Amino acid sequence: MLATPDENNRPVFAAKDIKDFYLTHCPKIFPQKHCPIFPYTTKIIKALAGPKYDGKYLHDLVGQKLGDKKLHQTLTNVVIPTFDIKQLQPTIFSSYEVKHKPGFDAKLSDICIATSAAPTYLPAHYFETMDPEGNVREFNLIDGGVAANNPTLLAIGEVTKTIIKGSSDFFPIKPMDYARFLVISLGTGSAKAEFKYHALSAAKWGLLDWLTSGGGTPIIDVFSQSSADMVDYHLSVVFQALHSENNYLRIQDDTLTGHVSSVDIADKKNLDDLLIVGEGLLKKPVSRVNLETGRVEPSKHESNEEALTRFAKLLSEEKWLRLARSPHGHTPKPKPNY
């Protein structure tokens, strides 16, 4: 949504608008309905009957905000994972590839709805596209997190393919020259510190328990956490092996507990608490995976906020370097303001 253009070809949303968007709309996307009588039984029945939320408010909101804008119109390159449950394979919407795959030039509203369709929470999303030749392609999609809960490696792969094809934006970088990559990976938090699940109890679980035990959805927690952690571990190994660990910044909080670790508790108190968690995370030291133990450990070099400022400076300098090389560039470089 941040990359969608408005009528003036400016972003529909700026980064500073994200907080107000969530505070305003989350309670309506995830309406909190409490049943004081037999709440656990009610939760199980609802989980078996269909998705927890109907998604209507989200669908209407995204359609209203993004309109008929399509993937090829994004203001910057984007790579958005989804999963096609009919084909049983990931479906990647990439602005790098859309020129060569016109069947993937879907409306951004459809892509956003699809990539947020988390199983058990929101309904799967069906839509069709038509390419210039009149060929129709159908999509049967759910949240891309089931395949790429941490899409960092996917983004690196798309950039690598673009370099292989000889894009002038990346000259003279070689496809596997990861030491030249700058990577920021933002997690959404996890409740690892709660140690909610144990093998002794899980050994007796059936299907229903794997869907509802511990106040969460264990089977989804396990798959999503393992997927995200394996990507982080792999990239940590690569960047440390290249002595370029300062080029890879993973910002994640694995210490969430209680309601702030929930996917969908959207009452005012919990949203306010999440803001506090996010602001506090900026002040925490950069953390990296210990390759011996697999645990994330704080670094003593800089805070997440300082690291983001350092990255912003590097990216700004790279932008002006590219503009200087471009035949359409030669724009005076403004005074930096970080």
C-alpha positions as CSV (number, residue, x, y, z in Angstrom):
1,M,0.0,0.0,0.0
2,L,2.9,2.3,0.6
3,A,4.0,1.9,-3.0
4,T,0.6,2.7,-4.5
5,P,0.4,6.0,-6.4
6,D,-2.4,8.6,-5.9
7,E,-3.7,10.9,-8.7
8,N,-0.5,13.0,-8.3
9,N,1.7,10.0,-8.6
10,R,2.6,10.3,-5.0
11,P,2.2,7.5,-2.4
12,V,-1.3,6.9,-1.2
13,F,0.2,6.3,2.2
14,A,3.4,7.8,3.7
15,A,5.2,5.8,6.4
16,K,4.0,8.2,9.1
17,D,0.4,7.3,8.2
18,I,0.8,3.7,9.1
19,K,0.2,4.1,12.9
20,D,-3.1,6.1,12.4
21,F,-4.3,3.6,9.8
22,Y,-3.9,0.7,12.2
23,L,-5.4,2.5,15.2
24,T,-8.4,3.6,13.2
25,H,-9.1,0.4,11.2
26,C,-7.8,-2.6,13.1
27,P,-10.8,-2.7,15.5
28,K,-13.1,-2.9,12.5
29,I,-11.0,-5.4,10.6
30,F,-10.8,-7.6,13.8
31,P,-14.0,-6.8,15.7
32,Q,-13.7,-8.2,19.3
33,K,-16.7,-10.3,20.2
34,H,-16.7,-11.8,23.7
35,C,-18.9,-14.6,24.9
36,P,-19.0,-14.7,28.7
37,I,-20.6,-18.2,28.7
38,F,-18.3,-21.1,27.7
39,P,-15.8,-18.9,25.8
40,Y,-13.4,-21.8,25.1
41,T,-16.2,-23.9,23.6
42,T,-17.4,-21.0,21.6
43,K,-13.9,-20.4,20.2
44,I,-13.7,-24.1,19.1
45,I,-17.0,-24.0,17.4
46,K,-16.2,-20.8,15.5
47,A,-12.8,-22.3,14.5
48,L,-14.5,-25.3,13.0
49,A,-17.3,-23.4,11.3
50,G,-15.2,-21.0,9.2
51,P,-12.7,-18.1,9.3
52,K,-12.7,-16.0,12.5
53,Y,-13.5,-12.8,10.5
54,D,-15.4,-12.4,7.3
55,G,-12.9,-9.8,5.9
56,K,-15.7,-7.6,4.4
57,Y,-14.5,-4.4,6.1
58,L,-10.9,-5.1,5.0
59,H,-11.9,-5.8,1.4
60,D,-14.0,-2.7,1.1
61,L,-11.3,-0.5,2.8
62,V,-8.5,-1.8,0.6
63,G,-10.6,-1.5,-2.5
64,Q,-11.5,2.1,-1.6
65,K,-7.9,3.2,-0.8
66,L,-6.2,1.5,-3.8
67,G,-8.9,1.7,-6.4
68,D,-8.0,0.1,-9.8
69,K,-4.2,0.6,-9.6
70,K,-2.2,-2.4,-10.8
71,L,1.1,-4.0,-10.0
72,H,3.0,-2.3,-12.9
73,Q,2.0,1.1,-11.5
74,T,3.8,0.9,-8.1
75,L,6.1,3.8,-7.3
76,T,9.0,1.4,-6.3
77,N,9.8,-2.2,-6.9
78,V,7.8,-4.6,-4.7
79,V,7.8,-8.4,-4.2
80,I,4.7,-9.8,-2.5
81,P,4.3,-13.5,-1.7
82,T,1.0,-15.4,-1.7
83,F,0.1,-19.1,-1.8
84,D,-2.2,-20.6,-4.4
85,I,-4.2,-23.4,-2.7
86,K,-5.5,-24.8,-6.0
87,Q,-2.0,-25.1,-7.5
88,L,-0.4,-25.9,-4.1
89,Q,2.5,-23.6,-4.8
90,P,3.7,-20.0,-3.9
91,T,2.5,-17.2,-6.2
92,I,4.8,-14.3,-6.2
93,F,3.7,-10.8,-7.4
94,S,6.9,-9.0,-8.5
95,S,7.2,-5.7,-10.1
96,Y,10.5,-6.9,-11.4
97,E,8.8,-9.6,-13.4
98,V,5.4,-8.1,-14.3
99,K,6.6,-6.8,-17.7
100,H,7.4,-10.4,-18.8
101,K,4.3,-11.9,-17.0
102,P,1.3,-9.8,-17.9
103,G,-1.0,-12.3,-16.4
104,F,0.4,-11.3,-13.0
105,D,-0.5,-7.6,-13.4
106,A,-3.3,-7.8,-10.9
107,K,-5.0,-5.0,-9.1
108,L,-3.0,-4.0,-6.0
109,S,-6.2,-4.3,-3.9
110,D,-6.6,-8.0,-4.9
111,I,-2.9,-8.7,-4.1
112,C,-3.2,-7.0,-0.6
113,I,-6.3,-8.9,0.2
114,A,-4.7,-12.2,-0.8
115,T,-1.4,-11.7,1.0
116,S,-3.3,-10.9,4.2
117,A,-5.7,-13.9,4.0
118,A,-4.2,-15.8,7.0
119,P,-5.8,-19.3,7.3
120,T,-8.4,-19.6,10.1
121,Y,-8.5,-15.7,10.5
122,L,-9.6,-14.4,7.1
123,P,-11.1,-16.0,4.0
124,A,-9.1,-17.1,1.0
125,H,-9.3,-14.7,-2.0
126,Y,-10.3,-15.5,-5.6
127,F,-9.8,-13.2,-8.5
128,E,-8.9,-13.3,-12.2
129,T,-6.7,-11.2,-14.5
130,M,-6.7,-10.8,-18.3
131,D,-3.5,-10.1,-20.3
132,P,-3.4,-8.0,-23.4
133,E,-3.9,-11.1,-25.6
134,G,-7.2,-11.8,-23.8
135,N,-5.9,-14.8,-21.8
136,V,-7.6,-15.2,-18.4
137,R,-5.7,-16.4,-15.4
138,E,-7.3,-17.3,-12.1
139,F,-5.9,-17.1,-8.6
140,N,-7.0,-19.0,-5.5
141,L,-4.8,-17.3,-2.8
142,I,-4.1,-17.2,0.9
143,D,-1.5,-15.5,3.0
144,G,2.0,-15.8,1.5
145,G,3.3,-16.3,5.1
146,V,2.5,-20.0,4.8
147,A,5.4,-20.2,2.2
148,A,7.5,-17.1,3.1
149,N,6.6,-15.8,6.5
150,N,10.0,-14.0,6.3
151,P,10.1,-12.8,2.7
152,T,13.6,-11.4,2.9
153,L,15.2,-14.2,0.9
154,L,12.5,-13.9,-1.7
155,A,13.3,-10.2,-2.2
156,I,17.0,-10.9,-2.5
157,G,16.2,-13.6,-5.1
158,E,14.2,-11.2,-7.2
159,V,17.0,-8.6,-7.1
160,T,19.5,-11.3,-8.0
161,K,17.5,-12.4,-11.0
162,T,17.3,-8.7,-12.1
163,I,21.1,-8.4,-11.9
164,I,21.5,-11.6,-14.0
165,K,19.3,-10.0,-16.7
166,G,21.7,-7.1,-16.9
167,S,19.7,-4.2,-15.2
168,S,21.6,-1.0,-15.4
169,D,20.4,-0.1,-11.9
170,F,22.8,-2.7,-10.5
171,F,25.9,-2.3,-12.6
172,P,28.6,-3.4,-11.9
173,I,27.3,-5.6,-9.1
174,K,27.7,-9.4,-9.7
175,P,24.6,-11.6,-9.0
176,M,26.2,-13.3,-5.9
177,D,27.9,-10.2,-4.6
178,Y,25.9,-10.2,-1.4
179,A,28.5,-8.0,0.3
180,R,27.0,-5.2,-1.8
181,F,23.5,-5.8,-0.6
182,L,21.8,-3.7,2.1
183,V,19.0,-5.7,3.7
184,I,16.4,-4.5,6.3
185,S,14.2,-7.2,7.6
186,L,11.3,-6.2,9.8
187,G,9.6,-8.9,11.9
188,T,6.1,-8.7,13.5
189,G,7.1,-10.0,16.9
190,S,6.7,-13.5,18.4
191,A,6.0,-15.1,21.8
192,K,9.0,-17.4,22.0
193,A,9.7,-16.2,25.5
194,E,6.4,-17.7,26.7
195,F,7.4,-21.3,26.0
196,K,3.7,-22.0,25.5
197,Y,4.0,-25.6,24.1
198,H,5.7,-28.7,25.5
199,A,6.3,-32.1,24.0
200,L,4.8,-34.0,26.9
201,S,1.4,-32.4,26.4
202,A,1.7,-32.1,22.5
203,A,2.3,-35.8,22.3
204,K,-1.4,-36.3,23.2
205,W,-2.8,-33.7,20.9
206,G,-5.2,-34.5,18.1
207,L,-6.2,-32.2,15.2
208,L,-8.4,-30.0,17.4
209,D,-5.6,-29.5,19.9
210,W,-3.1,-28.5,17.2
211,L,-5.6,-25.8,16.1
212,T,-6.7,-24.4,19.5
213,S,-4.3,-25.3,22.4
214,G,-2.6,-22.7,24.6
215,G,-4.9,-19.9,23.6
216,G,-3.4,-19.9,20.1
217,T,-3.1,-22.0,16.9
218,P,0.0,-24.2,17.5
219,I,0.2,-25.7,14.0
220,I,0.3,-22.2,12.4
221,D,2.7,-20.9,15.1
222,V,5.1,-23.7,14.4
223,F,5.1,-23.4,10.6
224,S,5.3,-19.6,10.5
225,Q,8.0,-19.3,13.2
226,S,10.2,-22.0,11.7
227,S,9.9,-20.5,8.2
228,A,10.9,-17.0,9.4
229,D,13.8,-18.3,11.6
230,M,15.3,-20.4,8.9
231,V,15.5,-17.4,6.5
232,D,17.1,-15.3,9.3
233,Y,19.6,-18.0,10.1
234,H,20.5,-18.5,6.5
235,L,21.1,-14.8,5.8
236,S,23.0,-14.4,9.0
237,V,25.4,-17.2,7.9
238,V,25.8,-15.6,4.5
239,F,26.5,-12.1,5.6
240,Q,28.8,-13.1,8.5
241,A,30.7,-15.4,6.1
242,L,31.2,-12.3,3.8
243,H,32.2,-10.2,6.8
244,S,29.3,-7.9,5.9
245,E,27.0,-8.5,8.9
246,N,26.5,-4.7,9.2
247,N,24.7,-4.8,5.8
248,Y,22.0,-7.1,7.2
249,L,19.6,-5.6,9.8
250,R,16.9,-7.9,11.3
251,I,14.5,-6.1,13.7
252,Q,12.4,-8.5,15.6
253,D,11.1,-8.9,19.2
254,D,10.9,-12.5,20.4
255,T,9.9,-11.5,23.9
256,L,6.3,-10.6,23.5
257,T,3.9,-12.0,26.1
258,G,0.2,-11.9,26.6
259,H,-2.1,-10.0,24.4
260,V,0.6,-8.1,22.5
261,S,1.7,-11.4,21.0
262,S,-1.8,-12.0,19.5
263,V,-2.4,-11.7,15.8
264,D,-5.9,-10.1,16.2
265,I,-6.6,-8.6,19.6
266,A,-7.4,-5.1,18.4
267,D,-8.9,-3.3,21.4
268,K,-7.6,0.1,22.3
269,K,-5.4,-1.0,25.2
270,N,-3.6,-3.7,23.2
271,L,-3.0,-1.4,20.2
272,D,-1.6,1.3,22.5
273,D,0.6,-1.4,24.1
274,L,1.9,-2.4,20.7
275,L,2.9,1.1,20.0
276,I,4.9,1.2,23.2
277,V,6.6,-2.1,22.1
278,G,7.5,-0.7,18.7
279,E,8.9,2.5,20.1
280,G,10.9,0.6,22.7
281,L,12.3,-1.7,20.0
282,L,13.9,1.2,18.3
283,K,16.0,1.9,21.4
284,K,17.1,-1.8,21.8
285,P,20.5,-2.9,20.5
286,V,20.7,-4.6,17.1
287,S,20.4,-8.4,17.6
288,R,22.0,-11.1,15.5
289,V,21.8,-14.9,15.4
290,N,24.5,-16.7,17.3
291,L,25.5,-19.4,14.7
292,E,26.6,-21.8,17.5
293,T,23.4,-21.7,19.5
294,G,20.8,-20.4,17.0
295,R,19.7,-17.9,19.6
296,V,19.3,-14.2,18.9
297,E,21.7,-12.1,20.9
298,P,22.1,-8.3,21.3
299,S,25.0,-6.6,19.7
300,K,26.9,-3.9,21.6
301,H,27.6,-1.7,18.5
302,E,24.4,0.3,17.9
303,S,20.7,0.5,18.5
304,N,18.1,-0.4,15.9
305,E,17.3,3.3,15.6
306,E,21.0,4.1,14.9
307,A,21.2,1.3,12.4
308,L,18.2,2.5,10.5
309,T,19.7,6.0,10.4
310,R,22.9,4.6,9.0
311,F,21.0,2.6,6.4
312,A,19.0,5.7,5.4
313,K,22.2,7.6,4.7
314,L,23.7,4.8,2.7
315,L,20.5,4.4,0.6
316,S,20.2,8.1,0.0
317,E,23.8,8.2,-1.2
318,E,23.2,5.2,-3.5
319,K,20.1,6.9,-5.0
320,W,22.0,10.0,-5.9
321,L,24.8,7.9,-7.3
322,R,22.3,6.1,-9.6
323,L,20.7,9.4,-10.7
324,A,24.2,10.8,-11.5
325,R,24.8,7.8,-13.8
326,S,21.4,8.0,-15.4
327,P,21.0,10.0,-18.7
328,H,17.9,11.5,-17.1
329,G,19.6,12.3,-13.8
330,H,22.0,15.2,-13.0
331,T,19.7,16.6,-10.4
332,P,21.4,18.7,-7.8
333,K,21.9,16.7,-4.6
334,P,20.0,18.2,-1.7
335,K,21.4,18.7,1.8
336,P,20.9,15.5,3.8
337,N,18.5,15.6,6.7
338,Y,18.4,12.3,8.7
